[in-house]
Amino acid sequence: MRRVEQQVLQPKHVIDKVDWFDKLREVRVEKHDLNLLVMDYFVKQGYAEAAEAFQAESRTEPVSIGNKVVRVDLATLASRTAVRDALHKGDVMRAIQMLDQLDPQILGVRPELCFALQQERLVGLIQSGNVEEALVFAQEQLAPKGEANPVFLEALEHTLALLAFADPAAAAASPVGAKLGLGDDSGRRRATALDLNAAVLSHQGGLRADQTNPSTTEPALQLLLKEMLWRQKKLTEKGVQFPKVQGDNMLRSSTFEYLGDEGGAGGGGGG
């Protein structure tokens, strides 16, 4: 019985560290291609200063990698970065104004994003104690959207419930505050900023509001890492044991760790 269990749990194929890294060294990646991946990351994430510095250092033209490599004007990148920064600082109206200057259709055809930005503005007015201005803004800007969309109406009702709290800290700690993400202002704004950034990239890439294309909005490096993690998963499911790149914080760390006896194969011995 013990022998049968060991046969079942034993990995079908084991690749040790030495063989794995030998295979990696055989793969040739041109420095120019790596530079394009880095530049694409800076461009799509809106890091204008980093893109400029990298261009000067590596002599790599600003590009966006999608179905093809497209050269990017850093002036448009700076505009997108300015919108994102305004949102991070809580200056939502400034962000909306700059978006409209880029192209009014960016928000005009994306009602969810428009509502999210206006809701962020309403939250700021309530938290700063501008009750009268908050009520006027909600009535004029958000109530009509709520009448047309029950999801927007529910979100508006939750936001207006903050008026019951005199203390912003108490509001953030309440169930309503938790639903609105008030406990993590920077995280909430960061999520909205990512949606905003993707909307601008999609619009500049010629996509309709109902179209999605990860190669247009996500850095190619990030997509490659996602594909790598997916392929690692498939190999593991087939019983292959090999050194893996850890998926947690995959853009912050690419540390190799040898994972022996994964997924219940504990009797076989690790390495």
C-alpha positions, -999 to +999 in steps of 0.1 A: +000+000+000+028+024+009+045+017-024+013+025-043+009+058-024+045+068-032+040+060-069+008+081-069+024+111-051+057+110-070+061+139-095+060+127-132+090+147-140+116+166-119+138+194-132+165+204-107+179+239-103+211+232-123+193+219-153+167+247-151+191+275-150+212+259-178+181+260-200+174+296-191+210+306-200+204+291-235+176+315-241+188+346-259+169+379-254+181+410-272+188+440-251+167+461-275+137+439-268+141+442-231+144+480-234+112+481-254+094+461-226+107+485-199+097+516-220+062+501-227+058+496-189+067+533-181+044+546-209+013+525-201+017+532-163+020+569-170+055+574-156+065+603-177+097+613-159+109+577-158+102+573-195+121+604-203+151+593-182+151+559-197+149+573-232+180+594-225+199+565-209+191+537-233+182+557-264+149+538-266+121+557-283+089+559-262+066+531-274+035+512-266+035+475-274+002+460-285-006+441-317+023+462-330+049+486-316+036+521-317+057+552-310+042+575-283+044+612-279+056+619-244+034+650-243+003+628-242+019+608-215+025+639-194-012+649-198-023+614-186+001+616-157-013+650-147-048+636-146-038+607-124-019+629-100-048+653-097-070+623-087-045+610-062-045+644-045-082+644-043-087+672-068-114+653-087-129+683-106-094+692-119-090+656-131-123+657-149-115+690-165-082+677-178-099+646-191-124+668-210-095+688-224-079+656-237-112+645-252-148+649-238-157+615-252-134+596-228-160+602-200-190+608-223-191+571-234-180+556-200-208+564-175-194+541-148-160+559-148-178+593-149-200+583-119-170+569-099-152+602-103-182+623-093-188+600-064-152+606-053-159+643-055-191+639-033-172+619-007-146+646-005-172+673+000-189+654+028-157+645+046-146+682+045-179+693+060-193+711+030-227+696+035-247+722+015-224+720-015-224+682-012-262+681-014-264+705-043-237+685-062-255+652-055-288+666-067-275+682-098-248+657-109-255+623-094-292+621-088-301+621-125-276+592-131-291+573-102-326+576-116-314+560-148-293+533-132-302+514-100-266+505-093-257+542-094-287+550-072-276+524-045-240+538-046-254+574-042-275+564-012-246+548+005-225+579-001-252+603+012-255+581+044-221+595+053-239+627+062-251+610+094-216+611+108-201+642+122-167+627+125-149+615+093-130+589+113-163+574+126-177+574+090-147+556+077-150+529+105-187+524+098-202+496+076-211+523+051-175+536+051-161+501+047-184+496+017-172+528+001-135+520+009-130+551+032-106+532+053-081+532+025-084+565+006-052+561-013-062+525-023-097+536-035-083+565-055-055+542-069-082+518-082-101+546-098-069+560-113-061+526-128-096+525-144-091+561-156-057+553-171-070+523-189-099+543-203-075+569-217-053+543-232-082+525-247-096+557-262-062+567-276-059+532-290-091+536-309-112+512-289-149+517-282-160+519-246-175+484-247-142+470-261-113+456-241-078+447-252-053+440-225-024+446-249-036+482-252-041+489-215-017+466-197+021+467-199+035+439-221+058+429-192+029+424-169+011+403-195+042+381-200+044+375-163+008+366-161+013+341-189+043+327-172+024+321-140-004+304-159+021+281-177+037+273-143+003+263-130-004+241-159+030+223-156+024+218-119-010+203-126+007+178-149+030+167-121+061+185-133+084+197-104+107+227-113+120+260-099+092+286-099+089+323-099+067+334-070+034+350-081+029+373-051+039+409-059+051+395-092+061+429-106+081+437-074+101+405-071+112+379-095+130+357-070+133+321-079+125+296-052+126+259-056+093+245-045+097+208-038+068+185-029+041+209-038+004+202-036+004+172-013+035+153-027+051+156+007+064+120+010+087+122-020+115+143-006+124+179-016+158+187-028 
